[in-house]
Amino acid sequence: MSDGMYTSGAAMVARQVWQNAVSENLANTSTPGFKATRVFSDELKDIQSAESIRDVEDKQHIYTDFAQGMVESTGRDLDVAIEGSGFFAVETPQGERYTRNGNFSLDPAGTLVDSSGAPVLSEAGPLTLTGNRIVIDATGEVFVDEQSVGRLAIKNFTSTASLVREGKSHFAPRPGANLEPAPASAHVRSKSLERSNVETMDEMVRMMTLMREYEASQRMVRLQSDALGRTVNELIQR
C-alpha cells in the first residue's frame, strides 16, 4: 500500500474512534454524574509506529474527563451530589464500584440503591431506610426521622487515571489503584444532582469537524486508489 493511502486510511480509523467517543458523550448529556470520554493521540507518531491501519485504533489514548459537572438543585430528598473530589461507593456483583451519580432511591426492601439498582454503601455497609423523613447532610450523614443511621462512604483515589469506566456511571479500580480519604474541601449537597460534564454544543461542533475530516480522508483514499489503478492498467498494457 502506498504511504499516502496508508496515512489517509489510518486517519479514517482514528477519526472513527473519536466519533465513537463523541457519540457516547452526546448520548449521556442528561445522565447525572456522567464523565465525558476524550481521545488523544500524537497522530504522526502513532501512525508511523503502527504495524497496520487497524493498529492505529489501538494507539488512540482514550481517557475519562473527571472535571466537575454543574450541580443543580432537584428538591428530591434522595438526590445527592459531591462538590469536589470523591465518589460514592456502591456494591455490585463484580465488587465495590464508584460513581458520581447520586440519583438514589429505595428498592422494595428499603435499601438505598443507585440508578442501576446497586446498593449504596455507608461506612458500615448497605443502608436500609425505614421511616418517614430522610435527610442527608453535608458530611454524607443519613438521618431517618432525625435519627442517624450511617454515613455515606465517599472514596477518593490518588489518581483518577487508575479508574476504568463500567457502563454509564460506574468506575472500577485498576490493579494497584490507591484509595485515599476524600479531601476536606469535598462535601455532599443534598436534594441536588451533579449534571453530566458534557458540553452539548462543543460535542456537536467536534462531531461535525470529525465528519468532515473523515470524508476528506475517504476522498483521498479513493483518489489514490483510482490513480494506482490507472498506473497498474498502464503497466499491463505495455
N, C-alpha and C positions, 0 to 999 in steps of 0.2 A: 504494500500500500504506500502511495506517495506521502511525503511528510505533510503536504497541505491537506490531503483527505484525512489523515490521521488526526491532525490538530483540530480540524473542523468537527470530526466525529467525536473526539474527546470533549470538545466544548459543548456539544449537544448533550452528552451524558451528564456532564457537570451541571448544566442548566436544568436538566430533569430532576436531579437530586434537590436542587434549590427550590424548584417549583413544588415538589412534594412537601417540603418543609413549609412553604408559604401557604399551601392549601390546608395543611393541618392547622396552622395558626388561624387562618380565617374561619375554619370550621369550629374553632373553640373561643371565638371572641366573647361569647356570653357564658363561658364556663368559669365559675368563681375560682380564683386562685390559680388559673392556668398560667403556665410559664412558656413563653414563646420559644420555638426551636429556631436556631440560627445555623448557618453553614458558612464555614470559612475554608479557603484554600489558597495556597500560593500557586496560582494556575500554571505558570510556566514550569515551575519546579515539579509540580505534581504530574503534569503531562509528560515531561521529559523522563521522569523516573518510573512512569507506569509501564508495565510489561505488555499491556493490551489496553484497548479502549475501555473495556469493561472494568479493568483495574483502576481506571480513573475514578469510578464511582466509589470504590473503597477508600480512596485517598482524600475524599472530601471530609473535612473535620466538622462533624455535627455536634453541637453543644446546646445546652439549655440556658436561656437568659433568665436569671433569677431576680431581675430588677423588681422592686416593689410595684404592685398594681395599685390603682386608686381604691381607697377604702370608702364605701358608701353605706349609709345607714339604711336598714331594712325595717326596723321596728319589730323584728321577729325574735323571740326570746332565745331560740336555739341557734341563731346565726352569730358566728364569732369570727373575728379577723385578727391576725397577728400584725402589729405595726412594728417593723424592724425585722431582724433576722430570727430564724427559727421555724419549726414545723410542728404541726400536730402529729401525734403518733397514733396509728391505728393497727388493729390486729387483723391479719389476713391468713388464709390457708398457707401462703408461702412464707409467712413470718411477719415480723413487725415492718410496717411501711410508714412513709411520711408524706404529709400533704399540707398544702396551704389553703385548701378548700374547706372552709368552716361552715358549710351549709349542712348542719347536723339535724337529726330528727330522732324520734324514738321508734323502735321496732315494736311489734305486738307484745313482747315481753318487758318493755320498758327500758331496754338497753339503748344507750346513746350510740348512734351509728352515723357514719358519714354518708355522702350521696350515693356511694356504691354498696352500702349495706354493711361495711366493715365496722366492727365495734371501735369506738373512740376510746383511747386509753387514758386513764388517770395515772398518777404516780403509783397507785396501788393496783392497777388493772382496769378492766372494763367497768363502766358505770351503769348501774341500774337506777333509774329515777322514778320514784313513785310519790306523787304529791300533786299539789295544785299550782304552786308558783315556783318557777325555776329562774334563778338569777346566776349569771356568770360574771364575776368581777374582773378588774383589770389585771389581776395576777393569774387568772385562769381558775380561781377557786369557784366551785359549783355549790350553790345553795338551793335546797328544796324546802319551801315553806320556812325560810330563814335559818335552816339547819345545814351546816357544811357537810357535804357527802364526799368530798375529794377535790383534788386539784388536777386540771388537765395537764397531761405530760407534754411539755414543749421541749423538743430536742433541737440541737443545732450541730453543725459539722464544721470541722476545721477548714474544709474546703468543699464548696458545693459541687466541684468537679468530681467528687467521689460518689455522686448520686447519679443513678440512671433512671430514666422515665419508665413507668409501667402504666399503660393506659393513659387516660386524660389527666388524672390528678395525683396518682401515687408515684412516689420515688423510692427506689430500693438502694441500699448502700452497696457500693462495690467492695470487694475483699480489701481489707485494710483501712476502710473508712474510719475516721476518728470522730467519735461523738464528743461534744463539749457542752457545758452549760449554756443556756440561752443568755445573751448579753442583758445587762441590767436595763439597757435602753429599750428592749423589746417589751411590749405589753399587749394584752388582749383587749380588743374593743368589742364590747357586746352589742347585740342587736345590729350587727354590721357584717358586710362581706367584702373581702378583697376581690376586686374585679380582675379579669384577665389583663396581663400587661401588654397584650397585642394592640397596636395602633392600626385600626382598620384601614385608614387612608394610606398609611405608609406601606402596608402589605399589598394593597391594591396596586399602588404605583410600582412596587417591586415585582409583582406578578406580571404586569404589562411589559415592564422592561425585560424580564426574563423571556417572555414570549417572543418579543422582537429579536432578542439575541439568538434564541433557539432557531427561529425562522431564517435569520441571516446565515447561521452556520449550516442549516439544512440546504439553503440555496448554494452555498459554497461547495458542499459535498456533491450536489447534483451537477454543478458546472464542471467540477474537476473530474467527475465520473464520465461526463459526456466527452470532455477533452481527451481523457485516457482512452475511451472507446474509439474515438476518431483516429488516434495515434496507432492503436492496435490494428484497426482496419487498413490504414495506410501501409503498415509493415507487412500485412498479409498479402496485399495486392502487389507488392513489389516482387 
